[in-house]
Amino acid sequence: MGIFSKIASGLKKTKDFLFGGIMRVLNSFTVIDDELFDELEEQMIMSDIGVETSEEICERLRKKIKERGITDPKEIMGLIHEVIAEIMGDDTGLDLSVSPAVIMVIGVNGAGKTTTIGKLCHQFKQEGKKVLVAAADTFRAAAIDQLEVWTQRAGVDIVKHAEGSDPGAVVYDALEAAKARGCDVVVIDTAGRLHNKKNLMEELKKINRIIDNKAGECSREVLLVLDATTGQNAVNQAKLFSETAPITGIVLTKLDGTAKGGIVISIKNELGIPVKLIGVGEKIDDLQPFDSNMFVDALFTNSEQTEEADDEEEQTETDEAAYEDENEEYAEETEEAAFDDEAAYDEEESSEEAPEENEPETEPEPYTPYINEYTEAEQAEDTAYEAEESDMTEEISDEEEASEETEGEETAEEETEAEPEEAPEPEKKKKKGFFSRLFGRKDDEDDN
């Protein structure tokens, strides 16, 4: 069974009640008037779409009918499909971008939190993620044991304390362990609480503060698990829980057992909180990511269209499998061709480097040592040559000594010639006496 048929099968009761009721209303009218819209609005409210959302749908229908000039009531079914698809908008998946991603699961008792956690862990494990579960529901009897059974079935680890211990301490230890073990996802199970119990709501705030302190930079998801069988009461729960915890998504369980699946539209329209997961069965793989287009199509398609959609889905899967097989074959052929090319290239290189068989290999000449034959005649010539060299050396040394002596004598003569002659001493004059200087003498005259 494909995903579409699984969702369509899970929504069968809702589809029969909503789709069948709207078809009966439209077939009972021949003209489009206010009475027709009143009947449509009543049928939507009975399908748990809610008063506010039903009024908005009818208001949008009036505008579209007027704009397009539609007069046949049977054409309104397509417009209702279009309007609900617009209200549902785009889907928002789980944010697991920053590890370890923290997913805290909250909700009232009996909504299916523990089962949802087990199925969610199974999906993560199938995707190859490392998951750790924190058993923070320490109040309910056997809650930890029940969760442990699910974790064993999914093949993931669990952090638990004794019954009645502080849930905040369990969350703290789980976040520490997740960082130490390199986990991708931490799923936190919390105690079921009624939205009118103040002390339990305060404890939920405490757990949120611990997550902020220990994993503030990681991806965060706060999933509110709602039981689809409770109808509009589930919407009231979502409103009150959103005042205490920052809800990022809704998990709507037990859609396969109720005709009140219309609350999905009401939650999205009135609260603006996206539905991220839906439970359409009891098996471990029956928890499905919510696809708004598929959900709306499943509500407004008959059995024949469901079979056609199933066939298209199977054909698509077959085509994808065939495409993958072709890619694998092409990759194998390409690899083999590349291997053959490399082998051929190696053979070419080896053939170029190897010597040809026809060419004889030349052997190197043997090493012959050089023998110096020193004859007696050569020895005599060398002795005579050495004697001549010694005689010449002695003559050169004698000449150098003689030249040095000659140079010394010439230098001495030059120094002697260069000495200056002594000047003659001047004649001493006789001193004149007193009377001679007074009266004068003949000698002085002669001198003058």
Secondary structure as UniProt FT lines:
FT   HELIX           3..10
FT   HELIX           12..27
FT   HELIX           34..46
FT   TURN            47..48
FT   HELIX           51..68
FT   HELIX           73..75
FT   HELIX           76..88
FT   STRAND          101..106
FT   TURN            109..110
FT   HELIX           113..126
FT   TURN            127..128
FT   STRAND          131..135
FT   TURN            141..142
FT   HELIX           143..154
FT   STRAND          157..159
FT   TURN            163..164
FT   HELIX           167..181
FT   STRAND          185..189
FT   TURN            195..196
FT   HELIX           198..215
FT   TURN            216..217
FT   STRAND          220..227
FT   HELIX           228..230
FT   HELIX           232..241
FT   TURN            242..244
FT   STRAND          249..253
FT   HELIX           255..257
FT   TURN            261..262
FT   HELIX           263..271
FT   STRAND          275..279
FT   TURN            284..285
FT   STRAND          287..289
FT   HELIX           292..299
FT   HELIX           303..353
FT   HELIX           376..417
FT   HELIX           434..439
FT   HELIX           442..447
//
